[in-house]
Amino acid sequence: MRFVKNLSLAAFIVVLIGVLLIDQTGIGEGEAFNLVSDAAWKHHTLETKVAPEIEGMFPLEGDLFQWMRKDADALEKALGEPDRKDMSAYGYTWWVYASQPESYIQFGILEGEVVTIYATGDGLDLSPVHIGQQYESAADAYAASGDFQFSDEVNYSGGFSSYTFLLNEEDLKSRPLVKVDHDTFIQNYFDTFTNKLSSIRVLTADILLKHRPYELQYRGSLPEEPNLSDEAWEEVEMGMEQQIFDITNVIRQRHDSPPLSWEGDVHEVAFLHSKDMAENDYFSHYGLNGDGLKERLSELDVFYRTAGENIAAQYSDAPSAMEGWLNSEGHREALFNEEYTHLGVGVYRLYYTQNFLEKPM
């Protein structure tokens, strides 16, 4: 819900002041099933590569942070060609490095420059914090490195506009926001069941405003929301499906669960359910005709022993949907279920479905 009123600052200047309320929720209890990847693992030694020494280094020490605002050509020269290039809904392209089963990185490239980074897994240089670090320890590490604080209000000013990101109690527990320089922020995703850092996302103020993950008070204007063609959405959706698959396996490895394999038939089942929810404006494991996962799998003659499903809606992208599932008891049970062997992921617009299967050997 958005409340906006106009203020006239001069005869020809109009400034908007308002409150933007964002509620990103993934509703529905999770069961689970697995899928198979047909992509061979490649091997990048990301942990041994560092950003080139360029004037104006990022204020935090970690090698990964130093890539913010750096040239994409330099990134490719240091890390090699990405495994994929996935279109996002926000104007930038994700360069995905997913070849190491223990770690996963997405670099968002806009006009040849790194404008956002999402990373999870082991062996990443994120100094002063690290994946798996306890909440209070991470908060103290940020404070010691430059008085960067976990706060319920985070401010940003750009040009004639000013913004305040308002974090509620749940936001502070699961995804506190740190402002590390004038227009760069870090979202810290925590597993609220273990209180450990699960992943990080670094992003410029402009990208953060496009995502709008928190309640927001602002004076001025906001970036336009995504307005993509059907063809562009299809490309975005395919990228998000693969991202969810990749991140799921990294998270499973962290929790000592075997990797899942991609299952094409189940992907189709999941996609059709996401599309049905979006087009018919509902959110449920059961379609408007009453059919559930069992009926949807049967319709496409999918063979399995056990199956389960996670759904989510209105998360800004695949990583945020994954972190939402991680912080829900039913959904995480599906994510970590050791019996599942295959996974099918279906994304339509901002509706997400994971279908897990246990298939006989």
N, C-alpha and C positions, 0 to 999 in steps of 0.2 A: 504494500500500500504506500502511496507517495502523496505527501501533502506539500503543495507548492503555492507560494504567493509571490506576486511581483512587487518589487521595490524600485521606484524611479530614482536613480542617483543623479540623473541629468536629463535634459530633454531628449537625448539620443542614446542613453545608456540604460539598459534594463538588466537588473541582476536578480536571479532566482535564489530564494532561500527555501530550504525544505528539509524534510526528513524522509529518508528512504529506508523502508523496513524490509530486510531480506531474511527469509527463513528457509535455509537449505536443509531439507529433511529427507531421510531415506526411511520410509515407513514399511512395516511388514516383517513378520518373523521369517528368519532364514532357515531353510533346510539346505541340502547341498548335493552337487555332483560334479564330475571331472571331465577334462578334455585333453586332446593330444596336440602337440605342436609339430608341424611339418617342417619347421625351419631348423636347420642345423645350427648348433652353437658355434659362433665365431669367438675369437679370443682377442680382446683389447686389453692392454695393460694401463687402464685409466689411472691407477694409483701412482704410476711412475711418471705421469705427464704433468707438467705444470704450465700455467699461463705465462706468456712472455712478459718480460719486465717492461711495463708501459706506464708512463707517467700518470698519476692519479689513481693509485691502487685502492682497492676496496678496503674499507676500514677494519674488516675482520681478517684474521690470518689465513684461514683455510684456503688451500689451493683452488678448490672448486668455486669459492666465492669470487676469486680474482678474475673469473671469466665474464662477470657482469660488465656489459657495455663494450666487450671486446669484439674484434672483427671475426666474422664467421670463417673466413679463410684461414686465419691463425688457429682457430679451434680445430678445423679439419686437419691442418698440418700437424698439430700436436697429438690429436687423438685418433686420427684416421677417419675414413669415411664412416658416417653413421650407419647403423643397421637399417634404419628406416627414416624417412622424412614424412611426418604426419601433419596434415593441415589441421589447424585449430579453428575454433569458431570466432576467434578474437583478432584475426589479422596476421598473426605470426605463425611460423611453421615450426613444429617440434622436430628437432634432430634427436633421434632416440638411440642411445647406446645401451643395449640390452643383452649383450653377448655373455656377460659373466653372470652365472646363476645366483651369485651372492650379492650382486649390486645392480642398480638400475638408475640411469640418469636421462632426463629429457632437457635439452637446451632449446628455449624458444627464440627463434631468429626472426627479426623484423628489420627489413631494409639493410641486411648484411650485418646486423649487430645482435649480440646476445642481450635480450631484454627480460628473460625469466629463466629460472632453472628449477626443476623438480628432481629430487634425489632421495633414494632410499637404499638400504642394504648396508653391508659391512665393507670395511676397507676404504671408506670415503673420507677425504680430509676436509672436515667441516669446522675446523678449529674456530672458536673455543669450545664447541659442543661436538657430540658424536651420537650417531644412531645407537639407541639402547640406553642412553643416559637418563637417570632419574630426573623428574621434573624440577625439584628444588635445586639440584646440582646444576642443571642447565640454566636455570634462572640466575643463579649466582655467577656462573661462568660469563654470561652476557654482561651482567652488571660490572664484573671485574675487568672486562675488556673495553669498557667505554661508557659505563653507566647506561647501557641499553636495558630497558625495563620491560617486564610483563605488566601491562596496565590495561584498565578497562576503557581508557580513552586514548586514542592515538591520532595525532593531528598532522595535517599536511596542507600547505599552501602553494598554489601555483598560479602565477599571473594575478588576475583579479578574483580568482576563486579560492575558497578555503573549505576544508573537509575535516570532519571528525568521525573516525571509525569508532563505533560504540560496541564493546564486547560484553556480552552477558556472562553470567557465571559459567555456563556450559562452554562458551567460546574460550574463556580463560583456561578452563581445564583441558580442552581438547585441541585448540589451535590458537594459542596466544600469538599476537602480532608484535613484532619488534621493528621499530624504525631505526635504521643504522646509518643513514645519511639523509641529506635533504629530501631526496625523492626515491629512496630504495628501502624496501621492507622485506622482512623474513617472516613467513608463516611457519610456525613450529607445530607440526602435527604430533600429538601424543596419543598413545594407546592408553585410554583411561582405565583399563582393567589392570594394567601393570604400572601405570604412571611413568612409562618410559618413552623417550623420543622415538617416533616411528619413521618420520620423514621430514624433509624441509622443502620449502618453496621460497625462492628468492625472486622478487619481481619489482619492476619500476612502479612508481605511483600510477602512471597511466594504465598499466596492465591491471593493477589492483582495482582501479576504479571500473575497468571494463568487467572484471569478474564479479565485483560487488558481493563479497562473501559475508559481510557484516552489516549490521544496522549502521546507517550513515546519516549524519547531519551535514548539510553543505550549503554554501553560499556561492552562487555562480552557476556553473553548468556541469553536466555529466557527459562522458563519452556515450555515443549512441550504442544501443544494444545490438547484438548480432542480427544482421538482416541478410541471410544467405539464400542463394538459389537452391532448388532441390538437388541439383547436381553437386553443388559445393557441400551441402549437408551430408550427402552420401559419402563423400570423401572424408569429412570430419568424423562421421559415425564409424567408418571402417577403422580409422586410426584409433579411436577411443576403445573399440572392441579389443584390438590387439594390445593396447596399453593395459587394459584391465586384466587381460590374460597374463601378460608379463609380470605385472605388479603382484598379482595373486600368487604366482610361483615364487617370487622373491620373498613375500611374506610367509608363505608356507615353509620355505627353507629355514627362515629365521626361527620358526616354531617347530622345526624337526618333523615336518610332514612331507611326504614324497611329492614330487612335482606332478602336475596334471598335464594331460595331453589334449590338444585341440580336437574337438569333435564337430565336424561341419554340419551334420544333420541337426545337432542340438543347437548350434549357432542359429540355424534357421528358425527353430522353435522359439528361442529366446528373442530374436529380432521381431518376429511376428507379434509376440506378446507386448514388447515395448511399443511397437507401432500402434497396436490396438489400444493400449492405455492412453497414448498421446492423442490419437485421433478421436477417441470417444470420451476423453476427459474423465478418467477414473484412475484409481491407484489401488490395485489389489492383486493377490495371487490368483484370483478367480475372475474370468472374463464375465462380461455382461450376460452371457448365455449360461453361466454357471460352471463352465468347464475350468478345471484346474490343470496343474502340470501333468498329471497322469493322462488326462484326455488329450492334451496337446502333444505329448510324446507319442501316444498311440496313433494319432492322426497321421503322423509321418513315419510310422512303423519303426520307431527307435527302440532297440533292444537294450535292456539294462537289468541290473539286480535291484539297486536302490537309486533314488534320485532326489534332488533337492533344488531349491530356488531361492535366490536373493534378488530383490528388486529395490530400486531407488529412483527418485525423480527430483528434477530441478537443481541438482548439483551442477556447478559451473563446468566441470569437466571430469574425465575419468579418474585422475588422482584423488580429487576431492570426494567422489563417490566411493572409492576404495577405502578412504580413511573413515567415511561414515559407516560403512559396513563393519570395519574393524572395531568400532566403538559401540556396536550393538551385540548383545549376548547371543541372540539367535543367529545373526548373520555370521559372527566370527566362528561359531560352531561349524557352520558349513565351510567356511574358508579353511579351517584347520582339520577337517574330518579326514582321517588317514585312510578310510575305506574308499573314498572317491578316487577315480582314476582318470576321468575325462571332464572337460569343461567346454561349454558353449556359451558365448557372450553375444548379446544382441543389444545394440544401442540405436534408438530412434530419437532424434533431436536431443532433449535432455532427459530421456527416460532410459533406464538401464536395467537389464535383466541378466543374471548369471544363472545358468542351469548346470548343475553338477550331476555326474553319473558315476555309479560303480558298475563297471562292465566285467563280465567273466573273462578270465585269462585265456 
